[in-house]
Amino acid sequence: MNPRPASTPTVIDSPTPEALRTQYESGATVDELAAASGLSYGTVLNRLHEAGTEMRTSWQTRRMRNDPQARRPPPQAGHVDGRRRVLTGAVTAMIVLGLCLFRRESVAVVIAG
């Protein structure tokens, strides 16, 4: 009789993009998710983007690990553009004014449509 093979590290079976997003937003890094899932770094990134995850910079990850209060996302104020960036009121106002000048229309017309 052959002995049982040593158990392998826990590997997540084909994690969904939403599951990866949940773990990433809880503080896991892309490297950690790739190691735990057995997926490549690029595949993990693609799945996180597919789930609509807002990616952190390396300094945000370090800050989050050092300060548990930093895990909460900052409140979003202003307008969110197509690339999910939060624009402040001043930037939004400048964009609207620029569109008014470009289109030669009033602010009310630009805002309405």
C-alpha positions in Angstrom: 0.0 0.0 0.0 1.2 3.4 -0.9 1.2 6.2 1.6 -1.1 9.2 0.8 0.6 12.1 -0.9 1.3 15.2 1.2 -1.5 17.6 1.1 -1.1 20.6 -1.1 -1.6 24.2 0.0 -5.2 25.4 -0.1 -6.1 26.5 -3.6 -9.3 28.3 -4.5 -11.1 26.4 -7.2 -11.6 28.8 -10.1 -12.5 31.9 -8.1 -15.1 34.1 -9.5 -14.2 37.8 -10.3 -16.6 38.8 -7.4 -14.8 36.5 -4.9 -11.5 37.9 -5.9 -12.8 41.4 -5.6 -14.1 40.7 -2.1 -10.8 39.4 -1.0 -8.9 42.3 -2.7 -11.1 44.9 -1.0 -10.5 43.1 2.3 -6.8 43.9 2.0 -5.3 41.0 0.0 -2.7 42.0 -2.7 -2.8 40.7 -6.3 0.3 38.6 -5.6 -1.4 37.0 -2.6 -4.6 36.3 -4.6 -2.5 34.8 -7.5 -0.6 32.5 -5.1 -3.8 31.4 -3.3 -5.8 30.7 -6.4 -3.1 29.2 -8.6 -3.9 31.7 -11.3 -1.4 34.0 -13.0 -0.9 37.6 -11.9 -2.4 38.8 -15.2 -5.5 36.5 -14.9 -6.1 37.8 -11.4 -5.8 41.4 -12.6 -8.2 40.7 -15.5 -10.8 39.2 -13.2 -10.5 42.1 -10.8 -11.0 44.6 -13.6 -13.9 42.4 -14.9 -15.6 42.7 -11.5 -15.2 46.5 -11.6 -12.6 46.6 -8.8 -11.0 50.0 -8.0 -7.3 49.2 -7.8 -5.0 50.4 -5.1 -1.5 51.8 -5.4 1.3 50.2 -3.4 1.3 53.1 -0.9 -2.5 52.6 -0.3 -1.9 48.9 0.4 0.9 49.7 2.9 -1.2 52.3 4.6 -4.2 49.9 4.8 -2.1 47.3 6.4 -0.6 49.7 8.9 -3.9 51.4 9.7 -7.1 49.3 10.0 -9.3 52.5 9.8 -7.9 53.1 6.3 -9.7 49.9 5.0 -12.9 51.9 4.7 -13.1 53.5 1.3 -13.2 57.3 1.4 -16.6 58.9 0.8 -17.1 59.8 -2.8 -18.1 63.3 -3.5 -18.6 64.9 -6.9 -19.0 63.4 -10.3 -17.7 59.9 -11.3 -16.5 59.9 -14.9 -16.3 56.9 -17.3 -13.0 55.7 -15.9 -14.5 55.6 -12.3 -12.5 58.6 -11.2 -14.1 60.9 -8.7 -14.1 64.5 -9.9 -14.4 67.3 -7.4 -17.0 70.0 -7.8 -14.5 72.5 -9.0 -13.2 70.1 -11.8 -16.8 69.2 -12.7 -17.7 72.9 -13.0 -14.6 73.6 -15.2 -15.7 70.7 -17.5 -19.2 72.0 -17.8 -17.9 75.5 -18.6 -15.6 74.1 -21.2 -18.4 72.2 -22.8 -20.5 75.4 -22.8 -17.7 77.3 -24.6 -17.1 74.4 -27.0 -20.8 73.9 -27.9 -21.7 77.6 -27.6 -24.7 76.6 -25.4 -25.9 77.6 -22.0 -25.0 75.8 -18.8 -28.6 74.5 -18.5 -28.5 72.9 -22.0 -25.1 71.3 -21.3 -26.2 69.9 -18.0 -29.5 68.5 -19.3 -28.0 66.5 -22.0 
